[in-house]
Amino acid sequence: MTSKPAGLRSKPPRLGRLVADGLKFGLLMAVLIGLTIRSTEGLGYHWQWYRIPSYLLSISEGEWKVGPLLQGLAVTFQITAVSLILAPAIGLTAALMRLSGSLVARWVARSYIELIRNTPLLVQLFFIYFVLSPVLEISAFASAVLALSLFEGAYASEIFRAGILSIHRNQWEAAFSLGLGTWRTYRLVILPQAVRHVLPPLTSQVISLVKDSALVSTIAIYDLSMQAQAIISETYLVFEIWFTVAAVYLVITLSLSVTVALMEKKLRFYT
């Protein structure tokens, strides 16, 4: 009997693959947790997981009360949401400036990208908060949003630029032959096509933005990380708190990945 060609071989059901991947991930996590528990036993550490739910949600006098970890998560969401609006706008603007015919615009955009991408985010955050913030009279929240937006915008700029350059030159010529100007060509022809190319790499930047937002705790913003540090300083629940924080970030980033994957699938369907 001859075997089927590679392209015609039956693939395992998608649900079966997901279950198998889930079992593998669960097994890996069980091994890691087991190793962690074994190592902490040698340190004389006593796990107190039963105390963790009260730092998320608690009931007092028949009413639900939000714990400090969820309060910090709300601040993290606020910072991330605003930065998610500003970062792509900054990135797209810088990309268009780099592709423009103006030498000054290209020089400004290139200088911004090189400066941001070659310095640590923590240094940029400190510079904006300790140097620019007193001059501009902006709050710690605004400083955090500005730092994150500029940092992620520099990387998003290169993603947008690569997506725009991936569009065939014939699209430009066709648009110009219809009498469209440069900006209308970008808006009506080029950018809608480039979105399909830039969406996957932009997903990584969105996830990076969520994770990088943890650094805002260094300027006394009580986000999720800062609330975790405050709880640890009072309770010494080091492992439980940080495992909980890591799990929260994992859920957020996985949710974003799934959402963008569905968006990408829908875009492919319509195109």
C-alpha positions as YAML, in Angstrom:
chain: A
units: angstrom
residues:
- id: 1
  name: MET
  ca: [0.00, 0.00, 0.00]
- id: 2
  name: THR
  ca: [1.30, 3.39, -0.91]
- id: 3
  name: SER
  ca: [1.18, 6.14, 1.66]
- id: 4
  name: LYS
  ca: [-0.80, 9.27, 1.02]
- id: 5
  name: PRO
  ca: [1.06, 12.35, -0.17]
- id: 6
  name: ALA
  ca: [2.03, 14.79, 2.55]
- id: 7
  name: GLY
  ca: [-0.58, 17.30, 1.43]
- id: 8
  name: LEU
  ca: [-3.39, 14.69, 1.55]
- id: 9
  name: ARG
  ca: [-2.59, 13.03, 4.86]
- id: 10
  name: SER
  ca: [-5.36, 13.40, 7.37]
- id: 11
  name: LYS
  ca: [-4.68, 15.88, 10.12]
- id: 12
  name: PRO
  ca: [-5.72, 15.20, 13.69]
- id: 13
  name: PRO
  ca: [-8.90, 17.01, 14.74]
- id: 14
  name: ARG
  ca: [-8.33, 20.54, 15.97]
- id: 15
  name: LEU
  ca: [-10.10, 19.80, 19.25]
- id: 16
  name: GLY
  ca: [-7.85, 16.78, 19.79]
- id: 17
  name: ARG
  ca: [-4.74, 18.89, 19.23]
- id: 18
  name: LEU
  ca: [-5.97, 21.50, 21.67]
- id: 19
  name: VAL
  ca: [-6.67, 18.86, 24.31]
- id: 20
  name: ALA
  ca: [-3.25, 17.28, 23.77]
- id: 21
  name: ASP
  ca: [-1.51, 20.66, 24.02]
- id: 22
  name: GLY
  ca: [-3.50, 21.45, 27.15]
- id: 23
  name: LEU
  ca: [-2.49, 18.17, 28.77]
- id: 24
  name: LYS
  ca: [1.16, 18.77, 27.92]
- id: 25
  name: PHE
  ca: [1.02, 22.29, 29.34]
- id: 26
  name: GLY
  ca: [-0.73, 21.03, 32.47]
- id: 27
  name: LEU
  ca: [1.90, 18.33, 32.95]
- id: 28
  name: LEU
  ca: [4.70, 20.85, 32.54]
- id: 29
  name: MET
  ca: [3.10, 23.21, 35.06]
- id: 30
  name: ALA
  ca: [2.60, 20.34, 37.51]
- id: 31
  name: VAL
  ca: [6.29, 19.45, 37.27]
- id: 32
  name: LEU
  ca: [7.36, 23.07, 37.77]
- id: 33
  name: ILE
  ca: [5.03, 23.54, 40.74]
- id: 34
  name: GLY
  ca: [6.25, 20.27, 42.24]
- id: 35
  name: LEU
  ca: [9.87, 21.36, 41.91]
- id: 36
  name: THR
  ca: [9.05, 24.74, 43.44]
- id: 37
  name: ILE
  ca: [7.26, 23.19, 46.42]
- id: 38
  name: ARG
  ca: [10.11, 20.74, 46.94]
- id: 39
  name: SER
  ca: [12.72, 23.52, 46.86]
- id: 40
  name: THR
  ca: [10.79, 25.76, 49.27]
- id: 41
  name: GLU
  ca: [10.38, 22.96, 51.76]
- id: 42
  name: GLY
  ca: [14.13, 23.04, 52.26]
- id: 43
  name: LEU
  ca: [13.85, 26.74, 53.10]
- id: 44
  name: GLY
  ca: [11.20, 26.09, 55.75]
- id: 45
  name: TYR
  ca: [8.61, 28.05, 53.77]
- id: 46
  name: HIS
  ca: [4.97, 27.33, 54.62]
- id: 47
  name: TRP
  ca: [2.49, 27.83, 51.79]
- id: 48
  name: GLN
  ca: [-0.63, 29.85, 52.64]
- id: 49
  name: TRP
  ca: [-2.70, 29.81, 49.49]
- id: 50
  name: TYR
  ca: [-5.91, 30.14, 51.51]
- id: 51
  name: ARG
  ca: [-5.06, 33.81, 52.14]
- id: 52
  name: ILE
  ca: [-4.80, 34.75, 48.47]
- id: 53
  name: PRO
  ca: [-8.54, 35.03, 47.57]
- id: 54
  name: SER
  ca: [-9.01, 37.84, 50.12]
- id: 55
  name: TYR
  ca: [-6.53, 39.96, 48.16]
- id: 56
  name: LEU
  ca: [-8.64, 39.51, 45.03]
- id: 57
  name: LEU
  ca: [-12.23, 39.58, 46.28]
- id: 58
  name: SER
  ca: [-13.73, 39.42, 49.75]
- id: 59
  name: ILE
  ca: [-17.17, 39.56, 51.34]
- id: 60
  name: SER
  ca: [-17.79, 42.04, 54.13]
- id: 61
  name: GLU
  ca: [-21.25, 42.55, 55.65]
- id: 62
  name: GLY
  ca: [-22.86, 40.73, 52.75]
- id: 63
  name: GLU
  ca: [-21.14, 42.87, 50.08]
- id: 64
  name: TRP
  ca: [-18.35, 42.00, 47.71]
- id: 65
  name: LYS
  ca: [-15.24, 44.13, 48.10]
- id: 66
  name: VAL
  ca: [-12.45, 44.39, 45.56]
- id: 67
  name: GLY
  ca: [-9.08, 43.39, 46.96]
- id: 68
  name: PRO
  ca: [-5.81, 45.28, 46.43]
- id: 69
  name: LEU
  ca: [-4.64, 43.00, 43.63]
- id: 70
  name: LEU
  ca: [-7.74, 43.67, 41.53]
- id: 71
  name: GLN
  ca: [-7.47, 47.38, 42.35]
- id: 72
  name: GLY
  ca: [-3.93, 47.32, 41.02]
- id: 73
  name: LEU
  ca: [-5.10, 45.36, 37.98]
- id: 74
  name: ALA
  ca: [-7.64, 48.10, 37.24]
- id: 75
  name: VAL
  ca: [-4.82, 50.69, 37.24]
- id: 76
  name: THR
  ca: [-2.77, 48.42, 34.95]
- id: 77
  name: PHE
  ca: [-5.73, 48.19, 32.56]
- id: 78
  name: GLN
  ca: [-6.14, 51.98, 32.55]
- id: 79
  name: ILE
  ca: [-2.49, 52.59, 31.72]
- id: 80
  name: THR
  ca: [-2.46, 49.85, 29.09]
- id: 81
  name: ALA
  ca: [-5.71, 51.00, 27.46]
- id: 82
  name: VAL
  ca: [-4.52, 54.59, 26.99]
- id: 83
  name: SER
  ca: [-1.11, 53.43, 25.79]
- id: 84
  name: LEU
  ca: [-2.74, 51.05, 23.31]
- id: 85
  name: ILE
  ca: [-4.39, 54.06, 21.68]
- id: 86
  name: LEU
  ca: [-1.35, 56.34, 21.67]
- id: 87
  name: ALA
  ca: [1.38, 53.82, 20.76]
- id: 88
  name: PRO
  ca: [-0.06, 52.76, 17.37]
- id: 89
  name: ALA
  ca: [-0.85, 56.41, 16.55]
- id: 90
  name: ILE
  ca: [2.73, 57.42, 17.35]
- id: 91
  name: GLY
  ca: [4.10, 54.41, 15.47]
- id: 92
  name: LEU
  ca: [2.02, 55.05, 12.35]
- id: 93
  name: THR
  ca: [2.97, 58.74, 12.36]
- id: 94
  name: ALA
  ca: [6.67, 57.91, 12.65]
- id: 95
  name: ALA
  ca: [6.38, 55.32, 9.88]
- id: 96
  name: LEU
  ca: [4.71, 57.80, 7.51]
- id: 97
  name: MET
  ca: [7.35, 60.39, 8.35]
- id: 98
  name: ARG
  ca: [10.11, 57.92, 7.51]
- id: 99
  name: LEU
  ca: [8.45, 57.18, 4.17]
- id: 100
  name: SER
  ca: [7.76, 60.82, 3.32]
- id: 101
  name: GLY
  ca: [9.70, 62.89, 0.85]
- id: 102
  name: SER
  ca: [10.73, 65.42, 3.50]
- id: 103
  name: LEU
  ca: [14.33, 65.07, 4.64]
- id: 104
  name: VAL
  ca: [13.54, 66.77, 7.98]
- id: 105
  name: ALA
  ca: [10.59, 64.44, 8.67]
- id: 106
  name: ARG
  ca: [12.70, 61.38, 7.88]
- id: 107
  name: TRP
  ca: [15.53, 62.63, 10.10]
- id: 108
  name: VAL
  ca: [13.21, 63.38, 13.04]
- id: 109
  name: ALA
  ca: [11.49, 59.99, 12.78]
- id: 110
  name: ARG
  ca: [14.77, 58.10, 12.46]
- id: 111
  name: SER
  ca: [16.28, 59.95, 15.46]
- id: 112
  name: TYR
  ca: [13.22, 59.17, 17.59]
- id: 113
  name: ILE
  ca: [13.25, 55.48, 16.68]
- id: 114
  name: GLU
  ca: [16.98, 55.03, 17.25]
- id: 115
  name: LEU
  ca: [16.91, 56.91, 20.55]
- id: 116
  name: ILE
  ca: [13.97, 54.96, 21.97]
- id: 117
  name: ARG
  ca: [15.01, 51.53, 20.73]
- id: 118
  name: ASN
  ca: [18.59, 51.85, 21.99]
- id: 119
  name: THR
  ca: [17.83, 52.96, 25.55]
- id: 120
  name: PRO
  ca: [16.12, 50.93, 28.31]
- id: 121
  name: LEU
  ca: [12.47, 51.58, 29.05]
- id: 122
  name: LEU
  ca: [13.24, 52.01, 32.74]
- id: 123
  name: VAL
  ca: [15.68, 54.85, 31.98]
- id: 124
  name: GLN
  ca: [13.10, 56.53, 29.74]
- id: 125
  name: LEU
  ca: [10.47, 56.17, 32.45]
- id: 126
  name: PHE
  ca: [12.74, 57.77, 35.06]
- id: 127
  name: PHE
  ca: [13.72, 60.57, 32.68]
- id: 128
  name: ILE
  ca: [10.12, 61.47, 31.89]
- id: 129
  name: TYR
  ca: [8.99, 61.21, 35.52]
- id: 130
  name: PHE
  ca: [11.91, 62.93, 37.27]
- id: 131
  name: VAL
  ca: [12.99, 65.40, 34.56]
- id: 132
  name: LEU
  ca: [10.09, 66.19, 32.22]
- id: 133
  name: SER
  ca: [7.23, 65.70, 34.65]
- id: 134
  name: PRO
  ca: [8.12, 68.66, 36.92]
- id: 135
  name: VAL
  ca: [8.65, 70.89, 33.88]
- id: 136
  name: LEU
  ca: [5.47, 69.87, 32.06]
- id: 137
  name: GLU
  ca: [3.53, 69.50, 35.33]
- id: 138
  name: ILE
  ca: [2.11, 66.09, 34.45]
- id: 139
  name: SER
  ca: [1.13, 63.34, 36.86]
- id: 140
  name: ALA
  ca: [2.83, 60.02, 37.45]
- id: 141
  name: PHE
  ca: [0.02, 58.32, 35.52]
- id: 142
  name: ALA
  ca: [0.58, 60.58, 32.50]
- id: 143
  name: SER
  ca: [4.34, 60.03, 32.74]
- id: 144
  name: ALA
  ca: [3.85, 56.26, 32.69]
- id: 145
  name: VAL
  ca: [1.49, 56.43, 29.71]
- id: 146
  name: LEU
  ca: [3.84, 58.73, 27.79]
- id: 147
  name: ALA
  ca: [6.88, 56.52, 28.42]
- id: 148
  name: LEU
  ca: [5.09, 53.33, 27.42]
- id: 149
  name: SER
  ca: [3.50, 54.92, 24.35]
- id: 150
  name: LEU
  ca: [6.80, 56.32, 23.07]
- id: 151
  name: PHE
  ca: [8.63, 53.06, 23.74]
- id: 152
  name: GLU
  ca: [6.11, 50.76, 22.08]
- id: 153
  name: GLY
  ca: [5.43, 53.31, 19.34]
- id: 154
  name: ALA
  ca: [9.05, 53.12, 18.18]
- id: 155
  name: TYR
  ca: [8.75, 49.37, 17.62]
- id: 156
  name: ALA
  ca: [5.28, 49.68, 16.12]
- id: 157
  name: SER
  ca: [6.70, 52.22, 13.66]
- id: 158
  name: GLU
  ca: [9.00, 49.67, 12.06]
- id: 159
  name: ILE
  ca: [6.15, 47.16, 11.90]
- id: 160
  name: PHE
  ca: [3.92, 49.67, 10.12]
- id: 161
  name: ARG
  ca: [6.71, 50.69, 7.77]
- id: 162
  name: ALA
  ca: [7.41, 47.07, 6.82]
- id: 163
  name: GLY
  ca: [3.70, 46.47, 6.23]
- id: 164
  name: ILE
  ca: [3.40, 49.52, 3.99]
- id: 165
  name: LEU
  ca: [6.50, 48.58, 1.98]
- id: 166
  name: SER
  ca: [5.09, 45.06, 1.48]
- id: 167
  name: ILE
  ca: [2.27, 46.47, -0.67]
- id: 168
  name: HIS
  ca: [3.11, 46.12, -4.36]
- id: 169
  name: ARG
  ca: [3.99, 49.27, -6.28]
- id: 170
  name: ASN
  ca: [1.15, 48.57, -8.71]
- id: 171
  name: GLN
  ca: [-1.31, 49.53, -5.97]
- id: 172
  name: TRP
  ca: [0.22, 53.00, -5.78]
- id: 173
  name: GLU
  ca: [0.18, 53.40, -9.54]
- id: 174
  name: ALA
  ca: [-3.45, 52.30, -9.76]
- id: 175
  name: ALA
  ca: [-4.48, 54.74, -7.04]
- id: 176
  name: PHE
  ca: [-2.62, 57.64, -8.65]
- id: 177
  name: SER
  ca: [-4.15, 56.80, -12.03]
- id: 178
  name: LEU
  ca: [-7.58, 57.24, -10.42]
- id: 179
  name: GLY
  ca: [-6.61, 60.73, -9.30]
- id: 180
  name: LEU
  ca: [-6.05, 59.94, -5.64]
- id: 181
  name: GLY
  ca: [-3.48, 61.97, -3.75]
- id: 182
  name: THR
  ca: [-0.82, 60.55, -1.46]
- id: 183
  name: TRP
  ca: [-2.81, 60.76, 1.77]
- id: 184
  name: ARG
  ca: [-6.02, 59.40, 0.22]
- id: 185
  name: THR
  ca: [-4.00, 56.57, -1.30]
- id: 186
  name: TYR
  ca: [-2.64, 55.73, 2.14]
- id: 187
  name: ARG
  ca: [-6.06, 55.91, 3.75]
- id: 188
  name: LEU
  ca: [-8.14, 54.14, 1.11]
- id: 189
  name: VAL
  ca: [-5.72, 51.72, -0.58]
- id: 190
  name: ILE
  ca: [-2.43, 51.08, 1.20]
- id: 191
  name: LEU
  ca: [-3.23, 51.05, 4.91]
- id: 192
  name: PRO
  ca: [-6.29, 48.75, 4.67]
- id: 193
  name: GLN
  ca: [-4.12, 46.17, 2.90]
- id: 194
  name: ALA
  ca: [-1.16, 46.68, 5.23]
- id: 195
  name: VAL
  ca: [-3.30, 45.94, 8.29]
- id: 196
  name: ARG
  ca: [-3.40, 42.24, 7.36]
- id: 197
  name: HIS
  ca: [0.40, 42.14, 7.30]
- id: 198
  name: VAL
  ca: [1.06, 44.09, 10.47]
- id: 199
  name: LEU
  ca: [-1.59, 42.54, 12.71]
- id: 200
  name: PRO
  ca: [0.41, 39.44, 13.80]
- id: 201
  name: PRO
  ca: [3.61, 41.31, 14.76]
- id: 202
  name: LEU
  ca: [1.56, 44.04, 16.42]
- id: 203
  name: THR
  ca: [0.14, 41.33, 18.66]
- id: 204
  name: SER
  ca: [3.58, 40.78, 20.13]
- id: 205
  name: GLN
  ca: [3.90, 44.50, 20.81]
- id: 206
  name: VAL
  ca: [0.54, 44.60, 22.55]
- id: 207
  name: ILE
  ca: [1.60, 41.71, 24.78]
- id: 208
  name: SER
  ca: [4.93, 43.43, 25.43]
- id: 209
  name: LEU
  ca: [3.05, 46.58, 26.39]
- id: 210
  name: VAL
  ca: [1.01, 44.69, 28.98]
- id: 211
  name: LYS
  ca: [4.13, 43.12, 30.48]
- id: 212
  name: ASP
  ca: [6.19, 46.31, 30.33]
- id: 213
  name: SER
  ca: [3.46, 48.16, 32.22]
- id: 214
  name: ALA
  ca: [4.73, 46.38, 35.36]
- id: 215
  name: LEU
  ca: [7.66, 48.83, 35.37]
- id: 216
  name: VAL
  ca: [5.40, 51.75, 36.26]
- id: 217
  name: SER
  ca: [5.48, 50.51, 39.85]
- id: 218
  name: THR
  ca: [8.97, 52.04, 40.04]
- id: 219
  name: ILE
  ca: [7.45, 55.54, 40.00]
- id: 220
  name: ALA
  ca: [4.99, 54.84, 42.83]
- id: 221
  name: ILE
  ca: [1.96, 53.98, 40.73]
- id: 222
  name: TYR
  ca: [-0.10, 51.38, 42.53]
- id: 223
  name: ASP
  ca: [-0.60, 49.03, 39.65]
- id: 224
  name: LEU
  ca: [-0.73, 45.24, 39.99]
- id: 225
  name: SER
  ca: [3.01, 44.87, 40.65]
- id: 226
  name: MET
  ca: [3.13, 47.68, 43.19]
- id: 227
  name: GLN
  ca: [0.14, 46.28, 45.08]
- id: 228
  name: ALA
  ca: [1.85, 42.88, 45.12]
- id: 229
  name: GLN
  ca: [4.99, 44.39, 46.61]
- id: 230
  name: ALA
  ca: [2.95, 46.19, 49.27]
- id: 231
  name: ILE
  ca: [1.16, 42.96, 50.24]
- id: 232
  name: ILE
  ca: [4.43, 41.02, 50.39]
- id: 233
  name: SER
  ca: [6.01, 43.63, 52.66]
- id: 234
  name: GLU
  ca: [3.14, 43.13, 55.11]
- id: 235
  name: THR
  ca: [2.50, 39.39, 54.88]
- id: 236
  name: TYR
  ca: [5.74, 37.83, 53.51]
- id: 237
  name: LEU
  ca: [3.63, 35.72, 51.13]
- id: 238
  name: VAL
  ca: [6.35, 35.98, 48.51]
- id: 239
  name: PHE
  ca: [5.72, 32.92, 46.38]
- id: 240
  name: GLU
  ca: [1.93, 32.93, 46.59]
- id: 241
  name: ILE
  ca: [1.59, 36.59, 45.61]
- id: 242
  name: TRP
  ca: [4.06, 36.50, 42.75]
- id: 243
  name: PHE
  ca: [2.61, 33.25, 41.38]
- id: 244
  name: THR
  ca: [-0.82, 34.88, 41.47]
- id: 245
  name: VAL
  ca: [0.45, 38.00, 39.69]
- id: 246
  name: ALA
  ca: [2.18, 35.86, 37.06]
- id: 247
  name: ALA
  ca: [-1.05, 33.91, 36.52]
- id: 248
  name: VAL
  ca: [-3.02, 37.14, 36.07]
- id: 249
  name: TYR
  ca: [-0.56, 38.43, 33.45]
- id: 250
  name: LEU
  ca: [-0.63, 35.04, 31.72]
- id: 251
  name: VAL
  ca: [-4.42, 35.09, 31.46]
- id: 252
  name: ILE
  ca: [-4.36, 38.63, 30.05]
- id: 253
  name: THR
  ca: [-1.70, 37.96, 27.43]
- id: 254
  name: LEU
  ca: [-3.27, 34.66, 26.33]
- id: 255
  name: SER
  ca: [-6.65, 36.38, 25.99]
- id: 256
  name: LEU
  ca: [-5.07, 39.06, 23.80]
- id: 257
  name: SER
  ca: [-3.38, 36.44, 21.64]
- id: 258
  name: VAL
  ca: [-6.65, 34.56, 21.09]
- id: 259
  name: THR
  ca: [-8.55, 37.79, 20.33]
- id: 260
  name: VAL
  ca: [-6.04, 38.94, 17.73]
- id: 261
  name: ALA
  ca: [-5.93, 35.45, 16.19]
- id: 262
  name: LEU
  ca: [-9.71, 35.59, 15.72]
- id: 263
  name: MET
  ca: [-9.43, 39.08, 14.21]
- id: 264
  name: GLU
  ca: [-6.73, 37.89, 11.82]
- id: 265
  name: LYS
  ca: [-8.88, 34.93, 10.79]
- id: 266
  name: LYS
  ca: [-11.84, 37.21, 10.12]
- id: 267
  name: LEU
  ca: [-9.70, 39.55, 8.03]
- id: 268
  name: ARG
  ca: [-8.50, 36.63, 5.92]
- id: 269
  name: PHE
  ca: [-12.13, 35.54, 5.45]
- id: 270
  name: TYR
  ca: [-13.21, 38.94, 4.15]
- id: 271
  name: THR
  ca: [-10.20, 39.33, 1.91]
...
